[in-house]
Amino acid sequence: MTDDKFDLIIPPGVPRSMIYEIKEQYDVEVVMRKRQLYFANMEGDTRELLAFRGTREVVEKVQEDLYNRLEAYISGTD
């Protein structure tokens, strides 16, 4: 078994409550990651974004959970 850590970038605009809930539910830490942006008027700008960091298995579960939570939030079914 390996101790490699993986990051899942949190899309800008995700409600803080979701970030807190996922942090509490899964074995992940919230970290800052510098990323270059390639859209709209931010072409090539480097920004610090939040990310969940954990093992691959856990980050994959977080990704699915976050997607489902965001989908429910956007559709108003949360």
N, C-alpha and C positions, 0 to 999 in steps of 0.2 A: 504494500500500500504506500502511496506517495502523499507527501504533505503539500503538494503544489496548490497554490491558491489561484482562483480565477475571479475576474471582476465582471460584474454586470452593470453597465452604465444605466443610471436612473434617468429616464427622459425628463427634461425640464418641464415643470408644471405638475409633476406628480404631487398630490396632496401630502403634506407632512404627516398627517395621521396614518396614511398607508405606509410610509417609510418607517415610522415608529412601530406600527403593528408587525410588519415583516421582520424588523430587527429583533423584536421580542419573540417572535414565533420560530425563527430559524437561527441556526448557528452561523451568523454572518456579522461582519462589522461594516459600518458605513465609512467610506474613505473618499478622499478627493482625488480625481484623475484629470490631468491636463489632456485635452483633446482639441484637434483642429476641427473647425466646423466648415461644412461645404454646402451651405444652402442660404437662400435669400441674400440679405445684405451683409452677411457675416462670412462670406467666402474667404477661407484661409485664416480667420481669426482663431486664436488659441484661447480657450476658456477652461476654467476649472469646473468640472461636473462631479456630482455625487455618484458613487457606485457602491453596490453591495459586493463584499469580498468574502469568499469562502471556498470550500472544496467544490470540485466540479459537480458532484452529485447534488449537493445542497443548492448551489447556484442554479442548476437546471430546474429544481423544484421552485425556487424563488422566481425564476423567469416565468414559469407557467402560472404561478399564483398571482404575480404582479400583473400579467396580461389579463387574467380573468377579473381581477379587481378593477383594473382600468376600464375594461369593457363594460362591466356593470356600472361603474361610475359615470361613464360617458352616456350610456343608454338610460340612466336614471333608475336602474333596478337594484341599486345597492342598498 
